[in-house]
């Protein structure tokens, strides 16, 4: 389980964004797989409590079901990204079918940011999408959705891989609910204690 993909493998994906190149002490906080009513509003309240903003990579079908949550994310000053319509793995689909699914999500999520679910995307799919989207991967994935990890272990992932310009992935999903709601306040407090602030993608 790699929290941070080794740099040697990153060129395989071509022109995608893993981390922002900055000399400032900035964390780019992101959430995948929502919005869902069981988790997303609580995540938004935590972010409000600390005055932090984030980017939510949304599954189009979830936005279709819960458009009021999508609107609430934007109304509170956050950004959104496309995370396909059905949360699909690019490796399992032709380039045409995959991009069709992304474009279907775009009917509900208006953005120039895209993150492939699971990070699984073919080079041909990247090539097809990069004219319309900045493809955002991550510098640190917390594994908050892994039920075998305790909140303490998830927080350790956040602490161990802290660095300027990191794009950090949490999930506002039911699977991640226990870990993300417990760890997120501690993560923000840790970053702040080290002099970091948030950035928006």
GICORZI-V514224 format. One record per residue. N is the residue number from 1. SS is DSSP state (H for helix, E for strand, - for the rest). OMEGA is omega in degrees with one decimal (none if undefined). Layout:
# GICORZI-V514224
n->N ss->SS omega->OMEGA
n->N ss->SS omega->OMEGA
This chain:
# GICORZI-V514224
n->1 ss->- omega->-177.2
n->2 ss->- omega->177.6
n->3 ss->- omega->-177.9
n->4 ss->- omega->-177.8
n->5 ss->- omega->-179.8
n->6 ss->- omega->-174.8
n->7 ss->H omega->-177.0
n->8 ss->H omega->-177.1
n->9 ss->H omega->-172.4
n->10 ss->H omega->179.4
n->11 ss->H omega->179.0
n->12 ss->H omega->-175.4
n->13 ss->H omega->179.5
n->14 ss->- omega->-172.3
n->15 ss->- omega->173.8
n->16 ss->- omega->-176.9
n->17 ss->E omega->177.5
n->18 ss->- omega->-172.2
n->19 ss->E omega->174.6
n->20 ss->- omega->178.4
n->21 ss->- omega->-176.3
n->22 ss->- omega->174.5
n->23 ss->- omega->-179.4
n->24 ss->- omega->178.6
n->25 ss->- omega->-174.0
n->26 ss->E omega->172.8
n->27 ss->E omega->176.1
n->28 ss->E omega->-174.5
n->29 ss->E omega->-179.0
n->30 ss->E omega->177.4
n->31 ss->E omega->-179.8
n->32 ss->E omega->162.1
n->33 ss->- omega->178.8
n->34 ss->- omega->-1.9
n->35 ss->- omega->173.9
n->36 ss->- omega->-174.5
n->37 ss->- omega->-178.7
n->38 ss->- omega->-171.1
n->39 ss->- omega->-171.2
n->40 ss->H omega->179.6
n->41 ss->H omega->179.4
n->42 ss->H omega->175.2
n->43 ss->H omega->179.3
n->44 ss->H omega->179.2
n->45 ss->H omega->177.2
n->46 ss->H omega->179.7
n->47 ss->H omega->177.6
n->48 ss->H omega->-177.2
n->49 ss->H omega->-178.9
n->50 ss->H omega->-179.4
n->51 ss->- omega->-179.4
n->52 ss->- omega->176.3
n->53 ss->- omega->-176.3
n->54 ss->- omega->175.2
n->55 ss->E omega->-177.9
n->56 ss->E omega->176.4
n->57 ss->E omega->-165.8
n->58 ss->E omega->172.6
n->59 ss->- omega->-174.3
n->60 ss->H omega->-178.7
n->61 ss->H omega->175.4
n->62 ss->H omega->176.7
n->63 ss->H omega->176.3
n->64 ss->H omega->-178.7
n->65 ss->H omega->-171.9
n->66 ss->- omega->-176.5
n->67 ss->H omega->179.8
n->68 ss->H omega->177.0
n->69 ss->H omega->175.1
n->70 ss->H omega->179.9
n->71 ss->H omega->-179.1
n->72 ss->H omega->176.9
n->73 ss->H omega->-179.7
n->74 ss->H omega->-178.9
n->75 ss->H omega->179.6
n->76 ss->- omega->171.9
n->77 ss->- omega->178.2
n->78 ss->- omega->176.4
n->79 ss->E omega->178.4
n->80 ss->E omega->175.9
n->81 ss->E omega->179.3
n->82 ss->E omega->-179.3
n->83 ss->- omega->-173.9
n->84 ss->- omega->-179.1
n->85 ss->- omega->-174.8
n->86 ss->- omega->179.9
n->87 ss->- omega->-173.8
n->88 ss->- omega->177.4
n->89 ss->- omega->-178.4
n->90 ss->H omega->-178.4
n->91 ss->H omega->-175.0
n->92 ss->H omega->-172.7
n->93 ss->- omega->170.9
n->94 ss->- omega->179.2
n->95 ss->H omega->-179.2
n->96 ss->H omega->-178.7
n->97 ss->H omega->179.9
n->98 ss->H omega->-179.2
n->99 ss->H omega->174.9
n->100 ss->H omega->180.0
n->101 ss->H omega->176.1
n->102 ss->H omega->-179.5
n->103 ss->H omega->175.6
n->104 ss->H omega->176.4
n->105 ss->H omega->-178.7
n->106 ss->H omega->175.1
n->107 ss->- omega->-177.4
n->108 ss->- omega->-176.1
n->109 ss->- omega->-178.3
n->110 ss->- omega->-173.3
n->111 ss->- omega->172.9
n->112 ss->- omega->179.9
n->113 ss->E omega->178.7
n->114 ss->E omega->171.3
n->115 ss->- omega->178.7
n->116 ss->- omega->174.7
n->117 ss->H omega->-179.6
n->118 ss->H omega->-174.1
n->119 ss->H omega->-174.9
n->120 ss->- omega->-176.6
n->121 ss->- omega->179.4
n->122 ss->- omega->177.1
n->123 ss->H omega->179.3
n->124 ss->H omega->178.0
n->125 ss->H omega->174.8
n->126 ss->H omega->-179.3
n->127 ss->H omega->-177.8
n->128 ss->H omega->-174.2
n->129 ss->H omega->-168.0
n->130 ss->- omega->176.7
n->131 ss->- omega->-178.8
n->132 ss->- omega->-172.9
n->133 ss->- omega->159.9
n->134 ss->E omega->-177.1
n->135 ss->E omega->-173.7
n->136 ss->E omega->173.6
n->137 ss->- omega->179.2
n->138 ss->- omega->173.1
n->139 ss->- omega->179.7
n->140 ss->E omega->171.8
n->141 ss->E omega->-170.7
n->142 ss->- omega->-173.9
n->143 ss->- omega->178.3
n->144 ss->- omega->-179.1
n->145 ss->- omega->-176.5
n->146 ss->- omega->-176.4
n->147 ss->- omega->176.6
n->148 ss->- omega->178.8
n->149 ss->- omega->175.7
n->150 ss->- omega->174.5
n->151 ss->H omega->178.5
n->152 ss->H omega->179.3
n->153 ss->H omega->176.9
n->154 ss->H omega->178.9
n->155 ss->H omega->177.6
n->156 ss->H omega->175.8
n->157 ss->H omega->178.6
n->158 ss->H omega->-175.2
n->159 ss->H omega->-173.1
n->160 ss->H omega->-172.1
n->161 ss->- omega->178.2
n->162 ss->- omega->170.6
n->163 ss->- omega->-176.7
n->164 ss->- omega->175.7
n->165 ss->- omega->-178.7
n->166 ss->E omega->168.2
n->167 ss->E omega->-172.4
n->168 ss->E omega->-178.1
n->169 ss->E omega->162.4
n->170 ss->E omega->179.5
n->171 ss->E omega->172.0
n->172 ss->- omega->-176.4
n->173 ss->- omega->179.1
n->174 ss->- omega->-179.5
n->175 ss->- omega->-176.0
n->176 ss->- omega->-167.3
n->177 ss->H omega->-174.6
n->178 ss->H omega->-178.3
n->179 ss->H omega->-173.7
n->180 ss->H omega->-177.1
n->181 ss->H omega->177.3
n->182 ss->H omega->-172.3
n->183 ss->H omega->-173.3
n->184 ss->H omega->178.0
n->185 ss->H omega->-179.9
n->186 ss->H omega->178.6
n->187 ss->H omega->-179.9
n->188 ss->H omega->178.5
n->189 ss->H omega->177.2
n->190 ss->H omega->178.6
n->191 ss->H omega->-179.6
n->192 ss->H omega->179.5
n->193 ss->H omega->178.3
n->194 ss->- omega->176.3
n->195 ss->- omega->-178.7
n->196 ss->- omega->172.9
n->197 ss->E omega->-178.9
n->198 ss->E omega->168.9
n->199 ss->- omega->176.5
n->200 ss->- omega->-179.7
n->201 ss->- omega->none
